[in-house]
Structure formats: structure tokens, C-alpha cells
Amino acid sequence: MQTIGERLEEARKKKGISIREAAEATKIRGDYLSRFENNQFDINLTELYVRGFLRTYAQFLRLPADRILNDYAALGRGESRPRQPSREVYGRMDVSISSPDERTESVAASEETPPAIARRNPAAPRRAAAVSNLDPALVFKIFKIAGIVVVAALILWGIIALISAALGDRPKNTEGPAPAISANQSTIKLVALDRLSVTVRRKNADKSDGEILFQGTLTAGQTQVVARPGPIYIAVNPAEKLEIEVNGKRYPTGFTGSQKLQIE
């Protein structure tokens, strides 16, 4: 009949692992495991620890732990405590329902061999440490730069808006420049009392609208000299904001709102 040590050694070798690998897996010192395989159980520890280590090592080697402990007790080292365990295994952590004495043994063994489940996710502590080690000065600098970028964008937007508004106040000629005015050609001057839009056209012989002489927007105080080659039409809105200067004299239109005036 094989001894306890022989059964432990045979089971380990069948698994193809060394004492060192078994020690790393069970978290039990390698010299303890070596002495167990040599049937040397005097390891200067209490019986509670010896029984706990034997149970853990037997379970790791897929041996009947209760039988190993019974054989150990038969050597006069302790009492056998048969049990009918109900067990669920999660990874490498063995959860058993057993008697109070056996739970005490399991606790004693766990103090020497911390469960592997505690190391399941080693990346999580590192991530938490990385977050907690962020330099406050670096975070402040990042927020400061972001604030400067936002302020600069707002200032640039304001400048563009002002330039657009200024350009919008300039007179427009959507159909090209007005015809050139010769030195001896008759003219009139349009005087804007406030912002208005105006279009000046030549009047054709059939009284239809002809060539555009001027088209655009005038602001308050702005004037525009327009050729008067003959009868003309002046479309203006609002008409009450326009005065027409002819031969040095200004004349109000006498109308309000959007009007089409005729000058012979």
C-alpha cells in the first residue's frame, strides 16, 4: 500500500509539474510540499496548519483529500473527520460547506495561502492608480489652454461679424457699375437721410424700364451722383428718406414707403 507521500509525489508527476510549480499554484512553501512527499510532517507548524496544507495539496493534485487526512490521522498525528462536502468551484477558489472544525482548518490554510481570486484583474488597480496620479498642474494647464482657444474663437467670430456688418452698409450695385458720366451730361444727386435702397433706370420711349443707371444701398448722409440722359425712373424704399438734388437745390420726394418716381 502506498504511503501518503508516495501518492502525492505520483499524482504530481502525472500532472507533469515540479515542486516549484505546485508551490506557486497552491501558495504553500516548496520545502513543505517536498517534506510531505517524503512523509515528513514535522514542519514546525501546528496540526491545524499541517492538515490544512495537506487538504489543499491533495485537492490541487485531484486526490481524495478526506482519505489523505484519514491516513494522516492513522499515523497518530490527528483525528479523521469524515465529511460529505457540497462544493462549488469558481476558478481556483474552493467554496465548501463543512463542519465548524474543518472551516477553521480552511481559514488557517487561507492565511498562509491567499486565494487566487484576489488577483483576477490586476489591471484595475493600475488604472485606478493612473487616474489618481494625474498631475493637478497638468490638468489646470489643459483647461487653461482650452479656455484660451474658446475665447480666441469668440473674438474672431466677433471681428468677422463686425466686418460683415460694415461691408453690408456699403452701397451695392448688383448689376454692375453705373454708366460713366461725361462732363457735359446732365446729372442728379441722390441724398440719403437714412438707410435706403434705390434703383435708377433710363425711361424708354415706350415708357418701359430701360438701362440701369444705378442700383444699390445708401446709408444716412451718403450721396450718389447719377447720370440723367433723359427721362428716368427712381425706385426707392423708403421714399421719405430720399432727397433729390438738381442744379444745387434739394427736393424731398413727398412720398412714403416703397415708390417708383418719374423725373422728366
C-alpha positions in Angstrom: 0.0 0.0 0.0 1.4 3.4 -1.0 2.2 6.0 1.7 0.8 9.5 1.7 4.0 10.9 0.3 4.2 8.4 -2.5 0.6 9.1 -3.5 1.3 12.9 -3.5 4.5 12.5 -5.5 3.0 10.2 -8.0 0.0 12.4 -8.6 2.2 15.5 -9.0 4.5 13.7 -11.6 1.4 12.5 -13.5 0.4 16.2 -13.9 3.9 16.9 -15.2 4.7 19.7 -12.8 7.6 20.4 -10.5 7.6 21.1 -6.8 8.2 24.8 -7.6 5.2 25.0 -9.9 3.0 23.2 -7.3 4.2 25.7 -4.7 3.3 28.7 -6.9 -0.1 27.2 -7.6 -1.1 26.3 -4.0 0.8 29.2 -2.4 2.4 26.6 0.0 6.2 26.7 0.5 8.0 24.2 -1.7 10.0 22.7 1.2 6.8 21.9 3.0 5.5 20.1 -0.1 8.8 18.2 -0.6 8.7 17.1 3.0 5.1 15.9 2.6 6.1 13.8 -0.3 8.9 12.3 1.9 6.3 11.5 4.6 7.9 14.1 6.9 5.1 16.0 8.5 7.1 17.7 11.3 7.3 21.2 9.7 7.3 23.2 13.0 3.6 24.2 12.5 0.5 23.3 14.4 -1.6 20.4 13.4 -4.2 22.8 12.2 -1.9 24.2 9.5 -0.4 20.8 8.6 -3.9 19.3 8.0 -5.0 22.5 6.0 -1.9 22.3 3.8 -2.4 18.5 3.2 -6.0 19.1 2.2 -5.1 22.0 -0.2 -2.3 20.0 -1.8 -4.4 16.9 -2.2 -7.2 18.9 -3.8 -4.7 20.5 -6.2 -3.5 17.1 -7.2 -7.1 15.8 -7.7 -6.6 13.2 -4.8 -9.4 12.4 -2.3 -8.5 14.9 0.5 -10.6 13.2 3.1 -8.8 9.9 2.5 -5.4 11.6 2.7 -6.4 13.2 6.1 -7.7 9.9 7.4 -4.4 8.2 6.5 -2.6 11.1 8.2 -4.7 10.7 11.3 -4.0 6.9 11.3 -0.3 7.8 11.8 -1.4 9.2 15.2 -1.0 12.8 14.0 -4.6 13.7 14.4 -8.2 12.6 14.2 -10.0 11.8 11.0 -13.1 13.8 10.4 -15.1 12.3 7.5 -17.5 14.7 5.8 -19.8 14.9 2.8 -18.9 18.2 1.2 -21.2 20.2 -1.0 -18.8 22.2 -3.2 -18.9 24.8 -5.9 -15.7 25.7 -7.6 -15.2 29.2 -9.1 -11.9 29.4 -10.9 -9.4 28.4 -8.3 -11.4 29.2 -5.2 -12.9 26.2 -3.4 -16.2 27.0 -1.5 -17.2 24.2 0.8 -19.9 23.5 3.3 -18.3 21.6 6.1 -18.2 21.2 9.9 -17.0 24.1 12.1 -13.7 22.4 12.8 -12.9 21.9 9.1 -13.9 25.5 8.3 -11.3 26.5 11.0 -8.7 24.4 9.2 -9.6 26.0 5.8 -9.3 29.5 7.3 -5.9 28.7 8.8 -4.7 27.5 5.4 -6.0 30.6 3.7 -4.0 32.8 6.0 -0.9 31.1 4.6 -2.2 30.8 1.0 -4.3 33.9 -0.1 -6.9 32.9 -2.7 -6.0 33.4 -6.3 -9.3 35.2 -7.0 -7.8 38.4 -5.4 -5.6 38.7 -8.4 -8.2 38.2 -11.1 -8.0 41.7 -12.5 -4.6 43.2 -11.9 -5.2 45.9 -14.5 -7.9 47.5 -12.4 -5.7 48.8 -9.6 -3.2 50.1 -12.2 -5.9 52.0 -13.9 -7.1 53.5 -10.6 -3.6 54.4 -9.7 -3.0 56.1 -13.1 -6.1 58.2 -12.6 -5.2 59.2 -9.0 -1.6 60.1 -10.1 -2.7 62.7 -12.6 -0.7 65.9 -12.0 -3.2 68.7 -10.9 -0.9 71.3 -12.5 -1.2 69.5 -15.9 -5.0 69.3 -15.6 -5.1 73.0 -14.9 -2.9 73.8 -17.8 -5.1 71.8 -20.2 -8.2 73.6 -19.0 -6.4 76.9 -19.3 -5.4 76.2 -22.9 -8.9 75.1 -23.8 -10.3 78.4 -22.3 -7.9 80.5 -24.3 -8.9 78.7 -27.5 -12.6 79.3 -26.8 -12.0 83.0 -26.1 -9.9 83.4 -29.2 -12.7 81.7 -31.3 -15.3 84.1 -29.9 -13.1 87.2 -30.6 -12.5 86.0 -34.1 -16.2 85.5 -34.6 -17.0 89.0 -33.3 -14.4 90.5 -35.7 -15.9 88.7 -38.7 -19.4 89.8 -37.7 -18.3 93.4 -37.4 -16.6 93.3 -40.8 -19.6 91.7 -42.4 -21.9 94.4 -40.9 -19.6 97.1 -42.2 -19.5 95.6 -45.7 -23.2 95.3 -45.6 -23.6 99.1 -45.1 -21.6 99.9 -48.3 -23.6 100.8 -51.4 -24.3 97.8 -53.6 -24.6 97.6 -57.3 -25.9 94.2 -58.0 -26.0 94.7 -61.8 -22.5 96.1 -62.3 -21.2 99.7 -62.2 -23.3 102.6 -63.3 -22.5 104.0 -66.8 -19.8 106.6 -66.9 -21.0 110.3 -66.8 -19.5 112.7 -69.3 -18.5 116.3 -68.4 -21.4 117.9 -70.3 -24.0 115.3 -69.3 -26.9 116.3 -67.1 -26.9 114.7 -63.6 -28.9 114.5 -60.4 -27.6 113.8 -56.9 -29.4 111.3 -54.6 -29.1 112.3 -50.9 -29.9 109.6 -48.3 -31.4 110.8 -45.0 -31.3 107.3 -43.6 -30.5 103.8 -44.9 -32.5 103.1 -48.1 -32.3 101.0 -51.3 -32.6 102.7 -54.6 -32.6 101.8 -58.3 -32.3 104.4 -61.1 -33.3 103.4 -64.7 -33.5 105.1 -68.0 -37.1 105.6 -69.3 -37.6 104.1 -72.7 -39.6 105.8 -75.4 -42.4 103.3 -74.8 -42.3 104.3 -71.1 -40.9 100.9 -70.1 -37.9 100.4 -67.8 -34.6 100.7 -69.6 -30.9 100.6 -68.7 -30.0 100.6 -65.1 -28.1 103.8 -64.3 -27.5 103.0 -60.6 -28.6 100.3 -58.1 -27.5 100.0 -54.5 -28.0 100.8 -50.9 -27.2 104.2 -49.4 -26.7 104.9 -45.7 -27.6 108.1 -43.7 -25.6 111.2 -45.1 -24.4 109.3 -48.2 -24.8 110.8 -51.7 -24.7 109.3 -55.1 -24.4 111.3 -58.4 -26.4 109.6 -61.3 -26.5 110.4 -65.0 -29.7 111.9 -66.3 -29.6 111.3 -70.0 -33.3 112.0 -70.3 -36.4 110.9 -68.5 -35.6 108.4 -65.7 -37.4 106.3 -63.1 -36.3 106.1 -59.5 -37.5 103.1 -57.5 -36.8 103.9 -53.8 -37.7 102.3 -50.4 -38.5 104.2 -48.1 -39.2 107.2 -50.3 -39.4 109.6 -47.4 -35.7 109.1 -46.6 -34.5 110.3 -50.0 -33.9 113.9 -51.3 -33.0 114.6 -54.9 -30.6 117.4 -55.7 -31.0 119.1 -59.1 -28.8 122.1 -60.1 -27.8 122.7 -56.4 -31.3 122.5 -54.9 -32.7 119.6 -52.9 -36.2 118.4 -53.2 -38.0 115.9 -51.0 -39.9 113.1 -52.8 -43.1 113.9 -50.9 -43.9 110.2 -50.7 -43.5 107.4 -48.1 -42.8 103.7 -48.3 -41.8 101.9 -51.5 -42.3 104.2 -54.5 -41.4 104.5 -58.2 -40.7 108.1 -59.1 -40.5 109.6 -62.6 -38.2 112.5 -63.5 -38.6 114.1 -66.9 
